[in-house]
């Protein structure tokens, strides 16, 4: 069972690691923008330090060190999250957001593999422990899976970041006032019809007492199955993606979302995107790109579509899709 004081442990470990130089955090500027055409809100963080961060496939060679095999002790928040020796909970060594953490499998598993019910419920419980509604603290878990998802490490890891205070994500807007349901051919996952890219979303139960690993697994695999049949539908349009099923999973206490991916990099903006971008959290490392975005936030919608697939909002599906 996840420790009740995990948030306190994260904050203490983070402050100590930062003070001792065991992690590297760079202060950045943030612009709060809104796309006037779609209504989607963005937090655009200017982070030149990203120029030093590798993306998947860059600089990889045989014998490359796996940072999660024997993690630095100064970054370990929990060496055994559930008491079953399956997971470690670590600090991100190069965060651009304070208290950025990682749930890592103790034994190597591929980042391309599906999440297990145990991984999903552990992630949910970590979110539940770290959230504080009275203080407005919310956390989001994301999982970048596949070579086009924006992942930079092959060892299976789920990431957690605090959401900006009072920030309303695309998925928050979709799920506001909606009750939990399991997507089927009769009731599609939620998508904002004004947003160009596919983003299959489902609300989770309001009470954490109603959430268990079976429910999370059913939500995840129904969204995953919807995404996989979606890939098949697009095989003729993009044959170069045949057999490549990259996607981003995003989850808070309120919702779960899967975004199918077709590329890591937007051609129009030369920006690399991982899961966080599809919740409206954009990392920019080039001043010229930042200026373009500030001049017209709607270009982000185009860029996100370039790395994903067109939305199917309003289109009917059938049992084949589930």
N, C-alpha and C positions, 0 to 999 in steps of 0.2 A: 504494500500500500504506500502511495506517495506521502512523504512527510508533510505534516500540516504546516510546518514553518519553512517550507521550501522557498518562499519569496524572501524571507529574512536571510536564509542561507545564500541565496543568489546575490542579494545586495551586499552582504558582508564579504563574500568571496570576490565580487566584482571590485569593490572599493580597495580591497587589499591587493588584488592583482594589478589594478591600475597604478596604485601607489608604488608598488615594487617593480613596475615595468614588465610584468609578465603578460600583459595584453596592451595593445596599442589602439587608442581611440583618438580620432581626429575630430575636433569641433568643426561643424559645417553650418552653412547658411541654409535656411528653408524658405521656400516661397509657397504660399497657399493659393492654389488656382482652382478655377471651375470652368469646365467646358460648357459654354453657353448653348451649344447644340444638343448635347446629350444629358447635361446636368451632372455629369460625373465630376466628383471633387478629387483634387490631387494635392499631395504634399510632395513638392519637388525639392530634393536635397542635393545641393551642389557639393560633390565629394571628389576632389582631384585625386585623393589617395587611391581611388579605384583603379587608376592607371597601373598600379603595381599588383593588383589582384588577378591571378590567372583565371581564365574560364576553362571549361571542360575541353580537354584535347590539346591545350596549349602547354608546352613545356613538360609534357608527360613522357616518361621514358621508363624502361624496365628498371625496377629497383627503386622507383620513386618512393620516398618516405610516406607512409600512411599516418597522418597526425592523430588518428583515432585508435590506432592499434595499441600504443602505449602513451596515452595523453599526459601532458605535463601536469604534475600533481597540483600545481598552483591554479589550474583551470578546472579542476574536478569539484563540482558542487556536491554530487552524490555518486559514489563509486558503484553503488548497487541500488537502483531506484526502487524496485519492488521486493527486494530480498530474495530474488530468484536468480541472480547473477546474469540476467539477460540484457540489462540496459545500464548505461552510464549517463549522467546528466552533467554537461560541461558548459563552460563559458566559451564564447567565440573569441578567438585570440585577436582578431582584427575587426572589431565591431564598428559600425557607423551609427549604431543606436545603442544606448546604454542598456545593460542587462540582456543582451542578445545571447541566447542559450541554445544548446543542442542536445537532443535525445539521441544517443548513439548506441547501436548494438554492440555488446561486449565482444562477441565473435563476429568476424567479417561476414557481412551479407551485402549483396549487390544493391546499389542505388537504383537499379532498373527493376528490382523486384517489387511486387505488390506489398502493401502494408497488411500486417496481420491484425486480427481483432485485438490481440494483446497490445500491439503498438498503438493502435487507435485509442483504446481506453486509457492507456498510460498517458498519452498526449493530452487527452481530454481532462484527465485528473490533474495534470500539471497546470493546464490553463485554469481550471477551477480553483486550484490552490493559489495561483498567482494573481488572479483577478480580485479586485476590491471595488464593488459597485459604489460603496459609500464615498470612496475617494476618486471615483471615476477612472480606475485602472482597468484596462482591458488588454488582453494578449491575443496574438494570432499565431497559430502554428502553420507552417508551410513545408511542403515536401516537393522537391524538384526531381522528377523521375524521367530518365531517358536523356539521350545525347543532345536533344534540342530544347531541354527544359530550363537551362541556365544553371545546372548543377556543376560544381567544380571539384567534387570529391566522389570517388567510387564507393567508399565505405558508407553503408546505409546510415543516414542521419536525418532527423526531423528538426526543423529550426523553429525557434520561438522569439518573437519580438513584441515589446509593448507597443500598442497602437497609440498614435498621437491623441492627446486629450481632446475630447469632444469631436473627434474626426468621424465622419459618417462615410463608411466605405460603400462601394457599389452594392455589395451583398447585404449590408445593413439596410439599405433603402429597399431592396427587393423583398427582404424577409420581414420588414416592419409590419406588425399586425397580422402576420400569417402564422397559422398553426402548423405543427410538424406533420409531414406526410412522407410516404415512401414513393418516389417517382415510379410510374408505370406508363404503359401506352395510353392509359386513360387520363393521366395527369402528369404532364411534362415537368422536368425541373424548371425552376424559375430563370428567366433571362430578361434583361432590360431591352425592350425592342428598339430603343434609341441608340444603344451601344452597338458598334459594328462587329465585335468579336464574340465568338461562342464562349459562354461561361455558365455551365450547368450548376445550379445552386438549389439547395434544399434547406428549409428552416429546421433547426433542432428543437427538441422540447424545451420549454421555458425553465422547467425545474431540473436540476442536475440529478435529482433522485429518480427521474424517469429515463435516464441515459445509462445504458450498459453496453458491453462490448458487442452483443448481438445486434443492437439497434445501430450502433455506429458502423459495424461491418456491413449491414444491409444497405445503409445509406451510401457508403463508400463504393461498394461493388455495383450498386444500381447506377450510380453516376459513372463509374469506370466502364461498365458495360455500354452505357449510352455513348461514352466517348469512343470506345473501340469500334462500335458499329458506325459511328460518325467518321472515323478514319477510313473504314471500308467504303463508305459513300463517296469519299474524296479521292479514292485510289486512282480513278481515271483522270481526274483533274491534275493531281500531283503525283505521278508515278514514281518520282524520285523519293517519295516518302513511304513507298511500299514496305511494310514490315516494321516501320519505325513508329512506335506508339509513345511518344513523349508527351508528358502532361504535367501540370502543376496542381497540387492539392492545397487548398487553403481551408482553415477551420478556426472558428472561435466558439464560445459557448452557445452562440445564437444560430450559427449556420455552418454548412459545409459546402464547398464549391470545387469543381474540377474544370480546368481550362486546358483543352487540347492544344498542343503546340506544333508549329510547322517550321520554326526557325528560332535561333537564339538571338539574332541580331536584326534590328530594323534597318532596312536599306535607306530609308528616307532620312533618318536621324543618326544612323550609325551608333545606336544604343543597344546594349545588351540588356535583356529583360529576364528576371526570374519571376517567381510566383508573386512577390510583393507588388510588382507593377500592376497586376490585374486586380488589386484592391485599391489602387490609386497612389501607391507609394513608389515614387520614381527616384532613381539614383542617376545623377548626371555628373560626368567628370570633365566635360568640356564647356568652356564659357560660351562659345559660339552656339552650341546646341541649347544651352540654357536660355540664351537670349531669344532664340527662335520659339521655344516653348512659351516663354513669358509673353511673346508677341501674339501668340495664337495657341491657346491650350488645346484646341481641337486637333492639332496635328498629332497629339499623343494617341488619340483614338485610331487614327490611320496607322501609326507606328505599331500599336499593339495588335491591330489586325494583321499587319505584315508578318508578325511572329506567331499568329494563331490561325484561326479559321473563321469564316463568316458566321454570324449568329443565325440560329434557326428559330428565333423567337416567333411564335405565332404559327409555325408549321406543324402539321399533324404528324404523328409517328404511328407505328403499329407494333405488334408484339415482337416483330423481328428485332426491334431496337432494344429489347430488354431480355 
